[in-house]
Amino acid sequence: MEPTIAADDLLDRALLEEAAKKSGLLWVRADGQPQARPVWHAWHDGAVVVVGDGAEQPLHGLTAGQGAEVTVRSKDKWGRLTAWPARVSELAPGSEAWAGAVEELKGKRLNAPDTDTIGDRWARECRVLRLEPAGALSEKPGAMPEVSHQAVPMPTDATTRQPIPAGLPKLLFKRSR
C-alpha cells in the first residue's frame, strides 16, 4: 500500500519547486559554514543543481554527503520566501544525470566566454552539485522566524567613494559655459 502524502506536504513541495524554478539566485549555507552565500542555479529532476569552482562561482564548503540549507527569495518581492534542508551530492562528469544538469545550467549561465564548449570546461575544471530537498520546509509564508536575518557583510577590498579631485569642478563648469 502506498503511503499517503498530506496535502500540506504537497503544497510545500509545490512552493519549494516553483520558487526555485523562478528565482535566478538563491542562498546556500553548507553545514558548518557561518554564512549563506548566493549562487545561481537551475532546477532539474526534482532538485537544485549548481556548478562551481574552477572559473565559475565558488561553492564555499559544499561537499558531497554533507547537508546544506537553501533559502529562496520571492521573484516579485525579493524577500525571503522559503528555506529547506538539502542533501548535497556531486554528479560524475559524463554521467546521464550530469549531462541533464549541465543542459539546464547552460541556459542559466550568462555571459559565458565559451558557450559552445562550456560543458567540456565544466567537466575538466568544475563540480556540478545536486542539492536535493531533505525534509520539511524550515521557512514558508505564515511560518517565518521572528529573528532578524541580518548578517555581517563579507570581507572585501572594495572601498567607499573618495573625495572628488580638486580640479574636477573647474573642468566640469568650464565646459558648460
Backbone hydrogen bonds, N-H to C=O, Kabsch-Sander energy under -0.5 kcal/mol:
donor,donor_aa,acceptor,acceptor_aa,energy
6,A,4,T,-0.5
10,L,6,A,-1.8
11,L,7,A,-2.4
12,D,8,D,-2.6
13,R,9,D,-2.3
14,A,10,L,-2.2
15,L,11,L,-2.4
16,L,12,D,-2.7
17,E,13,R,-2.5
18,E,14,A,-2.6
19,A,15,L,-2.7
20,A,16,L,-2.2
21,K,17,E,-2.3
22,K,18,E,-2.1
23,S,19,A,-2.0
26,L,39,V,-2.2
27,W,71,T,-2.6
28,V,37,R,-2.6
29,R,69,E,-2.4
30,A,28,V,-0.5
31,D,67,G,-2.3
33,Q,30,A,-2.4
37,R,28,V,-2.6
39,V,26,L,-2.7
41,H,24,G,-0.5
42,A,49,V,-1.8
44,H,42,A,-0.5
44,H,47,A,-2.9
47,A,44,H,-0.9
48,V,131,L,-1.9
49,V,42,A,-3.0
50,V,129,L,-2.3
52,G,127,R,-2.2
53,D,57,Q,-2.7
56,E,53,D,-2.1
62,L,59,L,-3.2
63,T,61,G,-0.6
65,G,88,V,-2.8
66,Q,63,T,-1.6
68,A,86,A,-1.9
69,E,29,R,-2.3
70,V,84,W,-2.8
71,T,27,W,-2.9
72,V,82,T,-3.0
73,R,25,L,-0.6
74,S,79,G,-2.9
78,W,74,S,-1.7
81,L,72,V,-2.9
82,T,72,V,-1.8
83,A,139,E,-1.7
84,W,70,V,-2.2
86,A,68,A,-3.1
87,R,132,E,-2.6
88,V,66,Q,-2.7
89,S,130,R,-2.1
91,L,128,V,-2.8
95,S,92,A,-2.2
99,A,95,S,-2.5
100,G,96,E,-2.1
101,A,97,A,-2.2
102,V,98,W,-2.8
103,E,99,A,-2.0
104,E,100,G,-1.7
105,L,101,A,-2.6
106,K,102,V,-2.5
107,G,103,E,-1.0
108,K,104,E,-0.6
108,K,105,L,-0.9
109,R,105,L,-1.4
110,L,108,K,-0.6
115,T,112,A,-0.6
117,T,114,D,-0.8
118,I,114,D,-0.5
118,I,115,T,-0.7
121,R,117,T,-1.9
122,W,118,I,-2.6
123,A,119,G,-2.0
124,R,120,D,-1.8
125,E,121,R,-3.1
126,C,121,R,-0.5
126,C,122,W,-1.5
127,R,52,G,-2.4
128,V,91,L,-0.5
129,L,50,V,-2.7
129,L,127,R,-0.6
130,R,89,S,-3.2
131,L,48,V,-3.5
132,E,87,R,-2.2
132,E,130,R,-0.7
134,A,85,P,-2.8
138,S,83,A,-2.1
139,E,83,A,-1.5
140,K,143,A,-0.6
143,A,140,K,-2.9
168,L,165,P,-1.3
171,L,167,G,-1.7
172,L,168,L,-2.5
173,F,169,P,-2.9
174,K,170,K,-2.0
175,R,171,L,-1.2
176,S,172,L,-0.8
177,R,173,F,-0.6
177,R,174,K,-0.7
